[in-house]
Amino acid sequence: MNVVSTKVSLTVEDVSASCRFFTTHLGFREVESAEGYVCLRRDDTSAEIALTERDPELPPQAWRGQGLADLAVILTVTDVAAEYERLRSEGAVVCGGIRQEPWGERLFRLTDPNGVVVQLTEWVPPAGAPEHR
């Protein structure tokens, strides 16, 4: 298998609100759009985020169990503490403080207006641990 790009597709109620969140707070830019659809990308990664409007014609039971309850968009950054302070000062909805996990991740989570969970992570290896990428 030769993976040439990665895209996460998120179905949301308000595509415009999520698009504003990702472009304003997280540095993504719009690369494609159509009615009810936006594709976002950052210049420093090949990963993309597609935002698609939930189909109002489908009854709720058609998408029940397919929500975002257990999904998080994870972005690895170089200075999680600085990003935490920046996002809080910009008024982004930050969920709790920065956590240090025993395996070496420092992280925090925030949510967009549609409830999409975004986790910013920085690898801080524990003493004696090998370098992680």
N, C-alpha and C positions, 0 to 999 in steps of 0.2 A: 504494500500500500504506500502511496506517495501522497501525503496530505499537502495541498498547496495553499490552503487558507482555512480559517475557522470563522464561523458565524454562529451566533446565538440568536435565536428568534424568540421574541417575547410577545405574547398576545396581551394587550392592555385595553382598558376602556377609553383612555384619552391619549392618543399617539402624540399630539402636540405637547402635552404637559410632560410626558416622559422625554421627548426630544429636547425640550428646553432644559430639563434637569441634566441630561447627559452632556449637552453642549455647554451650558453655563457653568456647571460645577466640576465636570470631569474631563473637559478638553476634547470631547468628540466633535466631529463635524459631519454635516449631512453630505452623503455622497450619492444617494438615490432617493427619490420620493415619488409617490403617486397617491391617489386618494386612499386614505386609511393605511398608508405604509411609508416608513422611512428607514433607510439604512444608514448607520453611523459608523465612523471609523476615526481612529487617532492616527497621526502621522508616524508615531513611534512604535506601532505594532501592526501586524497584518490581521489581527482579529477584528471582526465586525459585529455590531449589534443591530439586528433588524427588529423594528417595532411594528407590529401589525395590530390593527383595530379588531377587537372582538366582534364577531359577526352578530349583529342584533337580531337576525332572522332565526338563529339557532336558539332553541329553548335551553334554559339553564342546565337541564339534565344532560344535554349533549356535550357540555364542557366541564361538568362536575368532575372533580378529581384530577383535572388537568391544569389546575391553577398554579400559582407561584409559591405555595406554602413551603416547599422544601427546596426552593431554588435560590441561589445567590450568584450574582455576577461578581467574580473575584478578580480584582486588579492588583497586581504586584507592583509596589512602588518602592522608591529608594529612601524616603523619609516619612514614615507613617505619622509621626508626631506633628510634623509641619503641615501635612495634609489634614489631619484632624483639626488643628487650630484654624487653618484656612477655611475649611468647610463649615465649621461652627460659626465663624465670623461672617460668612456669606449667608447664613440662615438656613443651610441644609439641615434636614431632619437626621441628626446623628443619634444612634441608638446606644446609649451607654458610653463608657469610656474605652480607652485602649486596653486590650488584654494581652498578656504575654502567655503563650502556650508553652508547655514543657518541651515540645519538640522543636521550638525555635521560631515560631511565628509570632509577630506582634501584629495585632489587627484591631479594627473596629468596623462597625457596620452603620450604614445609613440607608434610608428608603427614599424612593422617588414618589411623586404625587399619586401614582397608581399602586403603590405598595411593593414595587420591585426592590428587592434587597440587594445592595451593593456592598461588598466587603473589600476594604483596602487592607492589604497584607504586606508586611516587610519581613524578610527572613533575617533573623538574628540568631545565629547558631549558638546553642548552649556550649559552655566550656568543654573543649575536647571533641566537639562534633565536627564531622567533615563539612566542607563548603557545600551548599545546596543551591541549585538553580531552578 
